[in-house]
């Protein structure tokens, strides 16, 4: 498997985890009693994933100097 395919595979896995976290946050906050600290941790994890996804996407794009 070449490097780009490996990066694409990682991207898909991270996007899925990001989407799952988003759904979990929505589901948990709809509950009348939810743990705010738990929500903050999930949101922090979601932001970390978003940053990592961006870095991987940048690796897929060629360096073009205009």
N, C-alpha and C positions, 0 to 999 in steps of 0.2 A: 504494500500500500504506500503510495507516495505521500509526501508531506501535506499537500493541499487536501487530499482526501481525508487524512487524519484530522486536520484542522476542521474540515467540514463536519466530520463525525462528532468531534468535541463540541462544535457550535450547536448542532442539533440537540445534543444531550443537555447542554447548558440552557438553551432556549426552553426546552421542555421543563427543566427544573425551575426556571424563572416563572414560567406560566403556572406551574403547580403552586409555587409560593404565592403568587398573586391570587389564585383561587382560594388558597387556604386562608390568606389574610382577610379576604372578603367574607368568607364563610364564618371565620372566628369573630369578626367584628359585628356580624349580624346577631350574634348571641347576646342576650341581655347582660350576662356576666362574663367578661373576658379579661384576661390578664394583659395589662398594658405593656409590661416588660416583655412578655412573650411576643407580642405584636412588634415591638421595637426591634427585637432580635431578628424576627423574620424579615422585616423591612431592611435591616442592615445587610442581611445575607443576600437579599434581592438586589441591593445596590452593588454589592461586591460582584455578584454574577453579571450584572449589566456592564460593569467596567471590564470584566474579563472577556465578555462577549465582544465588546468594542475592540479590545486589543487583538483578539483572534481575527476579527473581520479586517482589521488593518493589515494583518499578516497576509491575508489573501489578496489584497490589492497590490498591484505592482507599483513600485516607486517611479512616478513619472514627474520629471522636473520640467515645468512649463516655462 
